[in-house]
Amino acid sequence: MTAPRLCLAVFLLAASPLAAAGPEADPRIAALVADVSPARLEATLRKLESFQTRHLLSSTETPGRGIGAARQWILEEMKSYSPRLEVSFDTYRIPKQGERVTRDVEVRNVMAVLPGRTSRRFYVSGHYDTVARPVRPSPAPTPSPGAAAQSASGGFDWSVGDNLAPGVNDDGSGTALTMELARVVSQSGLVFDATLVFICFAGEEQGLIGAKLHAQRAEAEKLTIDGVLNNDIVGNAVGGQGVKDTGTVRVFSEGPEDSRSRQLARAIRRDASLYVPEHRVRLIARYDRFGRGGDHSAFNQHGYPGVRFTESKENYGHQHTVDDTFAGGVDPEYLARNARVNAAALATLGLAPVAPGVTDERGRPTLGRDPSGYDAHLRWKASPGAAAYRVFWREAWTPDWQFERTVGNVTELVMPGVSVDDFVFGVAAVDAEGHESLVSAYVNPDRPDAPVQTLP
């Protein structure tokens, strides 16, 4: 018979910051991260380039060319990684619509699911479709009237899908990364608490079509998605101005400052610092690059947390052009480091318990001022599988957590003399092996008639 679990912890703030030691590295995750192969990433990129185009409206019947051949190869390749992976097409039929979808078309996302002990999900994604307009005289291998029209206009010809569009970086890089993580994670031997999904979307260039349809289906089926790690343009280390950066990657996330997407971004940086310390994660407080978007946005719009990984120095001259080739500047070693950052976060969050709930049945934060009226009194719901909890706090004008404290297997904490007005608080669940969940933040109610709850 186990001893009864304590439900309350109390501690005093010392004069110096209370910053207890954070998580320690799990050698199994370290081995998984180290298994990411630059050589395999390069081979995948070259194979994707060999299809010449992966445009949504390109051929589905031509051997070795077009989106049909590409998606079938991705499907068969991911099936070969492990019998644990459930690999399939996630298929939708859409009618002609707008200027970008000029005929009825079948959209097939390629999806590999690694079942966990629970049905809650974490995703890694990229989009395998491509689009291009020429930037220099360079006829497509199979000339067509559409190619001539495109060259003459200097823009896209959406009515013809078989023009040359290699898309090695946009987004062969995200596709290769997603496939490589499907391989290393499924072959790791680890059994995860969460179900992990590796998905290569189609139709991103036509308006996030594959991601939107999948997110709509997930919402309709009431799937629990705890995070989407979307990778789009993550393989090039030299920007259009000639500046090289092989040591950082950007992670974009939508606000507000304590949104679930922002908590996911913070967790990615925290896990990367433990397992890939040589590669710095730069958090960007925007849902995406200025005026642009990606597949994670489709999930955000349906209430799911999601972030976008993008290389630190983009070469806009190669994006959506026939120059987006392997020789155009993709760096497999840099891509591998970005893949390892994804792997570290995915494995840690996939092994960790679900984040604790910090609201009551009416959606109010369970944060009060008792017992003195000037204390911080935090309460949270127990997470299945948690052996301890880690409390985070920061000054209310600061974007990053400044202090943390592991408080054991309890569901309440009193911080005497700490003002709930001056600090932001959050709590994460930690399992017996030290894997830390996402942080659940106590968010200030939006309405003045929704007061901070007074705890008994």
C-alpha positions in Angstrom: 0.0 0.0 0.0 1.4 3.4 -1.0 1.6 6.3 1.3 -1.1 8.9 0.8 0.0 11.7 -1.5 0.6 15.1 0.1 -1.6 17.8 -1.4 0.0 21.1 -0.2 3.5 22.5 -0.2 4.6 25.8 1.4 7.9 27.6 1.0 9.3 31.0 1.6 11.1 33.2 -1.0 14.7 33.7 0.0 16.6 36.8 -0.6 18.3 35.2 -3.6 16.2 33.8 -6.5 14.9 30.3 -6.0 16.1 28.6 -9.1 16.2 24.8 -8.5 18.1 22.6 -10.9 16.1 21.9 -14.0 15.7 18.5 -15.7 18.6 16.2 -16.4 19.3 14.5 -19.7 17.9 11.1 -20.4 20.5 9.0 -22.1 17.8 7.3 -24.2 16.7 10.7 -25.6 20.3 11.6 -26.1 20.8 8.4 -28.2 17.7 9.1 -30.2 18.8 12.7 -30.9 22.3 11.5 -31.9 20.8 9.0 -34.4 19.7 11.8 -36.7 21.7 11.3 -39.9 22.8 14.1 -42.2 23.6 11.5 -44.9 20.1 10.2 -44.8 18.7 13.7 -44.9 20.8 14.5 -47.9 19.6 11.2 -49.7 16.0 12.1 -49.0 16.4 15.7 -50.3 18.1 14.4 -53.5 15.3 11.9 -54.0 12.6 14.5 -53.5 14.4 16.7 -56.0 14.4 13.9 -58.6 10.6 14.1 -58.9 11.2 17.5 -60.6 7.9 18.9 -59.4 5.6 18.1 -56.5 3.0 20.7 -57.4 -0.5 19.8 -56.2 -1.8 19.7 -59.7 1.2 17.8 -61.2 1.0 14.3 -62.6 -0.2 11.5 -60.4 0.5 8.8 -63.1 4.0 9.6 -64.5 6.6 7.2 -63.2 9.3 9.0 -61.2 7.8 12.5 -61.8 5.2 14.6 -60.1 3.2 14.6 -56.9 1.8 11.1 -57.4 5.2 9.4 -57.6 6.5 11.6 -54.7 3.8 10.8 -52.3 3.9 7.1 -53.1 7.6 7.0 -52.4 7.2 8.9 -49.1 4.5 6.4 -48.1 6.6 3.4 -48.9 9.8 4.9 -47.3 8.1 5.6 -44.0 6.5 2.1 -44.0 10.0 0.6 -44.2 11.1 2.3 -40.9 9.3 0.2 -38.4 6.3 -2.1 -38.0 5.3 0.1 -35.1 4.4 3.0 -37.5 0.9 3.1 -38.9 1.5 4.7 -42.3 -1.3 5.8 -44.6 -2.6 8.5 -46.9 -4.8 11.1 -45.2 -7.0 11.8 -48.3 -9.5 14.5 -49.2 -11.3 15.4 -52.5 -11.7 19.1 -53.2 -13.4 20.9 -56.0 -12.0 23.6 -58.2 -11.7 26.8 -56.2 -10.2 30.2 -56.7 -7.1 31.0 -58.9 -4.8 28.4 -57.3 -6.9 25.2 -57.6 -8.0 25.3 -61.2 -9.6 21.8 -61.3 -11.0 19.2 -59.0 -8.1 17.4 -57.2 -7.4 14.8 -54.6 -5.2 16.0 -51.7 -3.2 13.3 -50.0 -1.2 14.0 -46.8 1.2 11.2 -46.0 0.9 10.3 -42.3 2.8 8.0 -40.0 1.3 7.4 -36.5 3.3 5.9 -33.6 0.7 4.9 -31.0 1.4 5.9 -27.4 -0.1 4.9 -24.1 -2.7 7.7 -24.5 -4.5 9.1 -27.4 -3.3 12.7 -27.0 -1.0 13.7 -29.8 2.1 15.6 -30.7 2.8 16.3 -34.4 6.0 16.9 -36.5 5.2 18.2 -40.0 6.4 19.6 -43.2 4.8 20.0 -46.6 6.0 18.0 -49.6 4.2 20.0 -52.4 6.0 22.6 -54.4 5.5 25.6 -56.6 7.9 27.8 -58.6 8.2 30.7 -61.0 11.4 31.1 -63.0 14.0 33.7 -62.0 16.3 33.1 -64.9 16.0 31.6 -68.4 15.9 27.9 -67.6 13.4 25.8 -69.5 11.7 22.9 -67.6 12.8 19.4 -68.6 9.4 18.9 -70.2 8.6 22.3 -71.9 4.9 23.2 -72.0 2.7 26.2 -73.0 2.2 26.8 -69.3 6.0 27.1 -68.8 6.2 29.7 -71.6 3.3 31.7 -70.1 4.9 31.6 -66.7 8.2 32.8 -68.1 6.6 35.6 -70.0 4.6 36.8 -67.0 7.4 36.3 -64.4 4.8 34.9 -62.1 2.9 31.7 -61.3 0.8 29.9 -63.8 -1.5 28.0 -61.5 -3.4 26.3 -64.3 -0.4 24.1 -65.2 1.0 21.9 -62.5 3.9 20.1 -64.4 6.3 22.9 -64.6 9.7 22.5 -62.9 9.4 23.1 -59.2 12.2 21.2 -57.3 11.3 22.7 -53.9 14.4 21.2 -52.1 14.3 23.7 -49.2 10.7 24.8 -49.5 9.7 22.4 -48.3 11.8 19.3 -49.1 13.8 20.2 -46.0 10.8 20.0 -43.7 9.6 16.8 -45.4 13.0 15.2 -45.0 13.2 16.2 -41.4 9.7 14.8 -40.7 10.6 11.5 -42.3 13.9 11.3 -40.5 12.2 11.8 -37.2 9.7 9.1 -38.0 12.6 6.8 -38.5 14.7 7.6 -35.5 11.7 7.8 -33.1 10.0 4.6 -34.3 13.4 2.7 -34.2 14.3 4.0 -30.7 12.5 1.3 -28.8 10.9 3.9 -26.5 7.3 3.7 -25.6 5.7 7.1 -25.3 2.9 8.4 -23.2 1.6 10.5 -26.1 0.8 9.3 -29.6 3.3 10.8 -32.1 2.3 11.8 -35.6 4.7 12.5 -38.5 2.8 14.1 -41.3 3.8 15.5 -44.7 1.1 17.9 -45.9 0.0 18.6 -49.5 -1.5 21.7 -50.9 0.4 24.1 -48.6 1.3 26.4 -51.5 -2.4 26.6 -52.5 -3.4 28.0 -49.1 -2.5 25.4 -46.4 -5.1 23.1 -47.9 -3.9 19.7 -46.5 -3.2 21.1 -43.1 -6.6 22.9 -42.9 -8.5 19.8 -43.9 -6.6 17.6 -41.4 -7.1 20.2 -38.6 -10.8 20.4 -39.4 -11.1 16.6 -39.2 -9.2 16.5 -35.9 -11.5 19.0 -34.4 -14.6 17.2 -35.7 -13.3 13.9 -34.2 -12.4 15.7 -31.0 -8.7 14.7 -31.1 -6.5 16.0 -28.4 -3.4 17.6 -30.0 -1.0 19.0 -27.5 1.5 20.5 -30.0 2.4 20.8 -33.6 6.1 21.2 -34.6 5.9 22.5 -38.1 9.1 22.7 -40.2 9.0 24.8 -43.3 12.3 26.1 -44.9 14.8 24.7 -42.4 17.7 23.5 -44.5 19.6 26.5 -45.8 22.3 28.2 -43.7 23.3 31.1 -46.0 20.9 34.0 -46.4 20.2 36.0 -49.6 22.7 38.7 -48.4 25.5 36.1 -48.1 25.3 35.9 -44.3 25.9 32.4 -42.9 24.3 31.1 -39.7 24.7 27.4 -38.9 24.2 27.7 -35.2 20.6 29.0 -34.7 17.1 28.3 -35.8 13.9 30.4 -35.4 10.7 29.2 -33.7 7.7 31.3 -34.4 4.6 31.1 -32.1 1.3 33.0 -31.9 0.4 35.1 -28.9 -0.8 36.1 -26.4 2.4 35.8 -24.3 1.1 32.8 -22.3 -0.7 31.0 -25.1 -0.2 27.3 -25.4 1.8 27.9 -28.5 4.2 30.1 -26.6 4.5 27.4 -23.9 5.3 24.9 -26.6 8.0 27.3 -28.0 9.5 27.7 -24.5 9.6 24.0 -24.0 11.4 23.5 -27.4 14.1 25.9 -26.4 14.4 24.3 -22.9 14.7 20.8 -24.2 17.1 21.8 -27.0 19.4 23.5 -24.5 19.7 20.1 -22.7 20.2 17.8 -25.7 21.5 20.1 -28.5 23.3 22.9 -26.5 25.5 23.9 -29.5 22.3 24.9 -31.5 20.5 28.0 -30.2 16.7 28.3 -30.5 15.6 31.8 -31.2 12.1 32.4 -30.1 10.1 34.8 -32.3 6.9 36.3 -30.8 5.0 36.2 -34.1 2.7 33.5 -35.5 5.0 33.4 -38.6 7.3 35.6 -40.6 5.9 39.1 -41.4 2.9 38.8 -43.7 3.4 35.1 -44.3 2.1 31.8 -43.0 2.5 28.0 -42.7 0.7 24.8 -41.9 0.9 25.3 -38.1 -1.5 28.3 -38.6 -4.2 25.9 -39.7 -4.0 24.2 -36.3 -3.9 27.4 -34.4 -7.1 28.5 -36.1 -8.8 25.4 -34.7 -7.5 26.0 -31.2 -4.5 23.7 -31.3 -1.0 24.8 -30.1 1.5 24.9 -32.9 4.8 26.5 -33.9 6.9 27.0 -37.0 10.6 26.2 -37.3 12.4 28.2 -40.0 16.1 28.7 -40.7 17.6 31.8 -39.3 18.9 33.3 -42.6 16.5 32.9 -45.5 17.4 33.2 -49.2 14.2 34.7 -50.6 15.6 34.6 -54.1 15.5 30.8 -54.1 12.0 30.4 -52.6 9.2 29.5 -55.1 11.7 29.4 -57.9 13.5 26.9 -60.1 16.7 27.6 -58.2 15.4 25.9 -55.0 17.7 22.9 -55.7 20.1 20.9 -53.5 23.0 22.7 -55.2 21.2 26.0 -54.4 22.5 26.0 -50.9 20.9 23.3 -48.7 23.2 22.2 -45.8 22.5 18.7 -44.6 24.5 19.2 -41.4 22.5 22.3 -40.5 19.3 20.5 -41.3 20.4 17.7 -39.0 20.9 20.1 -36.1 17.4 21.5 -36.7 16.1 17.9 -36.8 17.8 17.2 -33.5 16.1 20.2 -31.8 12.8 18.8 -33.0 13.7 15.3 -31.8 14.7 16.5 -28.3 11.4 18.3 -27.7 9.2 15.7 -29.3 10.8 12.8 -27.3 10.7 14.7 -24.0 7.1 15.9 -24.3 6.0 12.6 -25.7 7.4 10.7 -22.7 6.2 13.3 -20.1 2.8 13.3 -18.5 0.0 15.6 -19.7 0.3 19.2 -18.5 -1.6 19.8 -15.3 -5.0 21.6 -15.4 -4.9 25.1 -13.7 -8.5 26.2 -14.1 -11.8 25.2 -12.4 -14.9 23.8 -14.0 -15.9 27.4 -15.1 -12.5 28.1 -16.7 -11.2 30.3 -13.9 -7.5 30.1 -12.9 -7.0 28.3 -9.6 -4.8 31.0 -8.3 -5.6 32.9 -5.1 -4.1 35.1 -2.4 -4.8 33.0 0.7 -4.1 32.4 3.5 -3.0 36.0 4.4 -4.5 37.8 1.5 -1.0 38.7 0.3 0.3 35.2 -0.7 0.4 33.3 -4.0 -1.7 30.2 -3.6 -1.5 27.9 -6.6 -3.6 24.8 -7.1 -3.6 22.4 -10.0 -5.2 19.1 -11.1 -3.1 16.0 -10.8 -1.6 14.6 -14.0 -1.7 10.8 -14.5 1.8 9.5 -14.3 3.3 12.5 -12.5 5.7 11.9 -9.7 6.4 15.6 -9.0 5.5 19.1 -10.3 7.7 22.0 -11.2 6.5 25.5 -10.5 7.7 28.4 -12.7 7.3 32.2 -12.2 8.5 35.4 -13.6 8.0 39.1 -13.2 4.9 40.2 -15.1 6.8 42.3 -17.7 9.3 39.5 -18.6 8.6 37.0 -21.4 10.7 34.1 -20.1 10.4 32.1 -16.9 13.0 33.5 -14.4 12.5 31.1 -11.4 11.5 27.5 -10.9 11.1 25.1 -8.0 10.3 21.3 -8.0 7.7 20.8 -5.3 7.2 17.0 -5.2 3.9 15.1 -5.7 1.5 17.8 -4.4 -1.4 19.7 -6.0 -1.1 23.0 -4.1 1.6 25.5 -3.3 1.6 28.5 -1.1 4.3 31.2 -1.7 4.0 33.5 1.3 4.2 37.2 0.6 4.4 36.8 -3.2 2.0 39.0 -5.0 -0.1 37.4 -7.7 -0.3 40.8 -9.3 3.4 41.2 -9.8 4.3 37.7 -11.1 3.1 35.3 -13.7 3.0 31.6 -12.6 2.9 28.2 -14.3 3.3 24.6 -13.4 4.5 21.5 -15.3 4.2 17.8 -14.5 7.3 15.7 -14.1 7.4 11.9 -14.3 9.6 9.5 -12.2 12.3 9.7 -14.9 12.4 13.5 -14.9 10.6 14.1 -18.2 8.8 17.5 -18.0 5.5 18.3 -19.6 4.4 21.6 -21.1 3.9 24.4 -18.6 0.3 25.4 -17.8 0.2 29.1 -17.1 -2.2 30.8 -14.8 -3.7 33.4 -17.2 -5.2 36.6 -15.9 -9.0 36.6 -16.6 -10.0 38.7 -19.5 -13.0 40.2 -17.8 -13.0 42.4 -14.7 -16.1 40.5 -13.5 -14.2 37.2 -13.5 -12.1 37.7 -10.3 -9.2 35.7 -9.1 -10.5 32.7 -7.3 -10.3 32.6 -3.5 -9.1 29.2 -2.4 -10.4 27.5 0.8 
